[in-house]
Amino acid sequence: MNKIDKKFALALSLIDGIGPVKYQKIIGRCRDYEEFLAGDDAEYWNSEGISDKLILSIRNFNKWNKVEEIQKRAEAENVKIIALGDPEYPETLSQIYLPPIILYIKGDFELLGRPAVAVVGSRTPTKYGREMARKIAGGLASRGMLVISGMAWGIDAEAHHAALENKGKTAAIFGSGIDVIYPSQHKELAAQIQGSGYLLSEFGFGTLPDKFNFPRRNRIISGLARAVVVVEAAEKSGALVTADLAAEQGKDVFAVPGQVDNPKSQGTLNLLKQGASLATKAEDILESLGWEISTVSPKKPDIVLEPDEQKICDMVGSNPTHFDELVRRLGFNPSKLAAMILKLELAGVIVRRPGNFVARA
């Protein structure tokens, strides 16, 4: 299939009435504006839930100056724009309910495919919460796992700092435009994160951090992560929203236990009662994800592979190979193969590509 025209994707994102569902139906048939105009598909579009009014809105789109302005600003500020349906769009995010149509990214966008764990929690944590956030995030980062959070005060900031201090990779997801640092006091932290990983937002340039933006931001945090760890949270907390979204997305949810009489622990204690996994160290998360801690480490220059791991590497070349093809040809149990692939990803030997493909790093 042809590559999506970026101008067309941006135009669709600016039209009222077009969300991820209708957007995907449109780009599934037309990859650029000229192709849309050339078609006479009203009957087809109507059958797909695209009304005549919306068809007319697309045909009469007149905000091309706005599209060009966005692209020029992105180029000037070294922001990469990735549209839903692009090969670079992270597969884990594309599979969530209502994935973002447009992603604005600053930093190393190739890390979008890196195995990641989200570490979230209270904006006003206790000393214990801060220490646990640093312990877990630092342990994950030092073993090659990308640490994702929201760059807010408290647990988020501690997670980012711990990843950076352990020479690891970290990413911050914004509830504002990619050019609007929030809180503003975190400008230096944002610069450090950009140098080590990436900053990401679905909101257009200049978007202020409205309170309604953060639940949307949280679905991206959980969508990009293999697992979500809630370090400390009260009974009503944005971190719990992220945990709920992760559970809905089929992701693993971990909670760090706290004092039973501390209000800031009630949210995490409730998560544990509801079936979240207990986490007191990074190894708890990594082991649950299928990585054998004692063997491959991404920090080792010379990696000794097990025989089955070597078979995977021998079969996977620079051209991506589909996961199902590896199952068929190797005869491995899918869950076993997935665990080995994760281990090899963390070791930097192979990379995961969109569409459930894997390739040599």
WOLIN-V606516 format. One record per helix or strand of 2 or more residues. SS is the DSSP state (alpha for helix, beta for strand). FROM is the first residue (numbers start at 1). TO is the last residue. If there is no record, write none. Layout:
ss = (SS/SS)
from = (FROM/FROM)
to = (TO/TO)
This chain:
ss = (alpha/alpha/alpha/alpha/alpha/alpha/beta/alpha/beta/alpha/beta/alpha/beta/alpha/beta/alpha/beta/alpha/beta/alpha/beta/alpha/beta/alpha/alpha/beta/alpha/alpha/beta/beta)
from = (6/20/33/42/52/64/80/91/102/109/116/127/146/155/170/184/198/211/227/238/252/263/277/282/307/321/323/334/350/357)
to = (13/27/38/47/59/76/83/94/107/113/120/142/149/165/173/196/201/224/230/248/255/273/278/288/315/322/330/346/353/360)
